[in-house]
């Protein structure tokens, strides 16, 4: 009984001094990123069906840009690429400059 409790105490003492949690967090950080490989190759806006920008955080240390093409393929794009920055800038400009849709009210007779 003494040897079992002594070995358990020794195991707890040794395991509390190693930075196991930091190692696990470092490995889990990359598992939450969606993009494994990125490209900076130009993709024509006419073949882009959907564009999603994922900011840093939630376990991924970098900003990710994911493009869904009309042919159903998915591509991760380097956020520093000039062409994607221009597309995002134009999309933001169009979204914020669009006038609100008028609300039509029905007349109840």
C-alpha positions as CSV (number, residue, x, y, z in Angstrom):
1,X,0.0,0.0,0.0
2,X,2.8,2.4,0.9
3,X,4.6,1.7,-2.4
4,X,1.4,2.3,-4.4
5,X,0.6,5.6,-2.7
6,X,4.3,6.7,-3.0
7,X,4.4,5.9,-6.7
8,X,1.1,7.7,-7.2
9,X,2.5,10.8,-5.4
10,X,5.7,10.7,-7.4
11,X,3.7,10.4,-10.7
12,X,1.5,13.4,-9.7
13,X,4.6,15.4,-8.7
14,X,6.5,14.7,-11.9
15,X,3.5,15.3,-14.2
16,X,2.7,18.7,-12.6
17,X,6.2,20.1,-13.5
18,X,6.1,19.4,-17.2
19,X,4.4,21.9,-19.5
20,X,2.0,19.4,-21.0
21,X,-0.8,21.9,-21.3
22,X,1.3,24.3,-23.4
23,X,2.3,21.5,-25.8
24,X,-1.3,20.4,-26.3
25,X,-2.4,24.0,-26.9
26,X,0.3,24.4,-29.5
27,X,-0.7,21.3,-31.3
28,X,-4.4,22.1,-31.1
29,X,-3.9,25.6,-32.4
30,X,-3.2,24.5,-36.0
31,X,-6.1,22.0,-35.9
32,X,-8.6,24.8,-35.8
33,X,-7.4,26.5,-39.0
34,X,-9.4,25.6,-42.0
35,X,-6.7,26.4,-44.7
36,X,-3.9,23.9,-44.9
37,X,-2.5,25.4,-48.1
38,X,-3.0,28.9,-49.6
39,X,-2.5,30.4,-53.0
40,X,-2.0,33.9,-54.3
41,X,-2.9,33.0,-57.8
42,X,-5.6,35.3,-59.4
43,X,-9.1,34.0,-59.5
44,X,-11.5,35.9,-61.7
45,X,-14.4,37.4,-59.8
46,X,-16.9,36.1,-62.4
47,X,-16.2,32.5,-61.2
48,X,-16.4,33.2,-57.5
49,X,-19.7,32.1,-56.0
50,X,-18.9,32.8,-52.3
51,X,-16.1,34.5,-50.4
52,X,-15.6,34.1,-46.7
53,X,-13.1,36.0,-44.5
54,X,-12.2,34.3,-41.2
55,X,-10.4,36.6,-38.8
56,X,-7.6,35.5,-36.4
57,X,-8.8,33.8,-33.3
58,X,-10.7,30.7,-32.1
59,X,-7.5,28.8,-32.2
60,X,-6.1,29.9,-35.6
61,X,-3.4,32.5,-35.4
62,X,-3.9,33.9,-39.0
63,X,-6.6,35.4,-41.1
64,X,-8.0,33.0,-43.6
65,X,-9.8,33.8,-46.9
66,X,-11.9,31.0,-48.4
67,X,-13.3,31.1,-51.9
68,X,-16.0,28.8,-53.2
69,X,-15.9,28.7,-57.0
70,X,-18.9,28.2,-59.3
71,X,-17.5,24.8,-60.3
72,X,-17.9,23.8,-56.6
73,X,-14.1,23.8,-55.8
74,X,-12.8,25.5,-52.7
75,X,-9.6,27.6,-52.6
76,X,-7.8,29.3,-49.7
77,X,-6.3,32.6,-50.7
78,X,-3.3,34.4,-49.2
79,X,-4.8,37.5,-47.4
80,X,-1.8,39.6,-48.5
81,X,-2.5,39.1,-52.2
82,X,-3.3,42.5,-53.8
83,X,-6.0,41.2,-56.0
84,X,-8.1,39.8,-53.2
85,X,-7.6,42.9,-51.1
86,X,-9.1,44.9,-54.1
87,X,-12.1,42.5,-54.4
88,X,-12.8,42.7,-50.6
89,X,-12.5,46.5,-50.8
90,X,-15.0,46.7,-53.7
91,X,-17.4,44.3,-51.9
92,X,-17.3,46.4,-48.8
93,X,-17.9,49.6,-50.8
94,X,-20.8,48.1,-52.6
95,X,-22.4,46.7,-49.5
96,X,-22.2,49.9,-47.6
97,X,-23.2,52.2,-50.5
98,X,-26.3,50.2,-51.4
99,X,-29.5,52.1,-50.5
100,X,-31.9,50.4,-48.2
101,X,-34.8,48.4,-49.7
102,X,-38.1,50.3,-49.4
103,X,-40.6,48.7,-47.1
104,X,-44.0,48.2,-48.8
105,X,-47.0,48.3,-46.5
106,X,-50.2,46.6,-47.4
107,X,-53.4,48.4,-47.2
108,X,-56.1,46.6,-45.3
109,X,-59.5,47.4,-46.8
